[in-house]
Amino acid sequence: MIEEIYKADCSRYDNGMKYRRCGRNGVMLPEVSLGFWHNFGAVDPLQRSRDIMRYAFDHGVTHFDLANNYGPPYGSAEETFGKLMKDDFLPYRDEMFISTKAGYDMWPGPYGNWGSRKYLMASLDQSLKRMNLEYVDLFYSHRYDPETPLEETLQAMVDIVKRGKALYLGISRWPLEATRFAIDYLAARDTPLLIYQGRLNMLDRAPIDEGIIDLCNESGVGFISFSPLAQGLLTNRYLNGIPEDSRMSKEKFLKKSMLTEELLDQLRQWNTKAQSSGMTLAEKALKWILDTRGVTSVLVGASSVAQLKTNLGVIEKQESAHSKLI
Ligand SMILES: NC(=O)c1ccc[n+]([C@@H]2O[C@H](COP(=O)([O-])OP(=O)(O)OC[C@H]3O[C@@H](n4cnc5c(N)ncnc54)[C@H](OP(=O)(O)O)[C@@H]3O)[C@@H](O)[C@H]2O)c1
């Protein structure tokens, strides 16, 4: 079969997508970004992944978030991305903001995990090959490593930028004091921290309660929320049972035991409230995050174009950026 050549929609920047400045930095991110944790592995149909990515880009989503070990198997989401890049998106590289990460287990032995210079450097080289890229826009430390000196992890990241392999740096899931250290360390070396990636959603306010968002705000660092829909809980996906094709039915990252009667009651109440204000539950959940001061973008996942379309509906529901003070 001859695959038609992709041509991005000419009206992709006129579809209503809004872009927010990432902290006090020059770069802007779309209010809704697309994550590749699920739905882009070798186990997923390539055409569906392609349709989701095309739909995203055609609707102003310019930020795509990956990690070395997204799949399954590990590395395969980056490979899918590399294939789509080669087939469809190379002409649009400069319109895209692409991130990857290292920090979780990736390959066996002592050098394929955590935060050593050895691991981060090798991992990013591998990621670039898989993704068919010369550089990523953003490279993250995927998690805090309590056993590697922070200076080692951070200096490796500084050197990654100096070698032209990443334009900006981010950290994900680092605790408050280590984040403060990272902000100071990187600023002193002229490679300031661009963004913090943390889980913030209507069911998990930890980055607010722990002071991460306040620290980002006062330091001019952006904040991007991962799993903004709590992996699908904050949508209509589970209101009437557990669909066979859902993430929860796989029992790996989202367990059936999480869906208690109490939680279902809460979700149904939020759903009714959302509907009475003319929104879906997903839109309400994303709007709640985007209304939090200091949030740059929500990083959604989607297993179909229809889901992504629903989630992008939040853009119209946003009256003004940063309208609610926390
Ligand atoms: N830094 C980190 O440690 C970290 C951790 C986790 C995630 N992330 C990043 O955040 C991204 C998003 O995470 P996530 O996938 O957990 O995000 P999410 O948006 O909270 O959940 C996405 C899942 O929810 C369901 N869904 C989404 N929209 C829906 C809709 N409108 N109606 C019904 N169901 C819907 C789909 O699951 P079904 O399969 O059931 O259809 C979809 O795959 C990841 O891809 C990754 O880039 C980072």
The ligand as an ORCA input file, in Angstrom:
! r2SCAN-3c Opt
* xyz 0 1
  N       7.316     12.267     34.310
  C       6.713     11.155     34.628
  O       7.149     10.406     35.510
  C       5.464     10.781     33.891
  C       4.586      9.796     34.418
  C       3.420      9.516     33.707
  C       3.141     10.207     32.537
  N       4.021     11.131     32.037
  C       3.744     11.877     30.777
  O       2.400     12.331     30.781
  C       1.736     11.837     29.610
  C       0.285     11.633     29.874
  O       0.107     10.651     30.902
  P      -1.202      9.777     30.925
  O      -1.286      8.976     29.682
  O      -1.275      9.100     32.221
  O      -2.301     10.974     30.835
  P      -3.843     11.104     31.072
  O      -4.259     12.137     30.069
  O      -4.132     11.346     32.501
  O      -4.450      9.666     30.702
  C      -4.496      9.257     29.371
  C      -5.418      8.043     29.230
  O      -6.721      8.336     29.697
  C      -7.702      7.850     28.784
  N      -8.319      9.035     28.148
  C      -7.706     10.178     27.741
  N      -8.605     11.047     27.237
  C      -9.807     10.466     27.341
  C     -11.118     10.886     27.008
  N     -11.351     12.080     26.480
  N     -12.146     10.039     27.271
  C     -11.922      8.815     27.843
  N     -10.687      8.360     28.177
  C      -9.646      9.181     27.932
  C      -6.937      7.001     27.780
  O      -6.778      5.684     28.328
  P      -7.409      4.364     27.671
  O      -6.228      3.525     27.316
  O      -8.230      3.746     28.748
  O      -8.217      4.747     26.471
  C      -5.575      7.674     27.765
  O      -4.546      6.857     27.294
  C       2.517     10.564     29.278
  O       2.319     10.135     27.937
  C       3.925     11.007     29.534
  O       4.373     11.796     28.457
  C       5.169     11.427     32.707
*
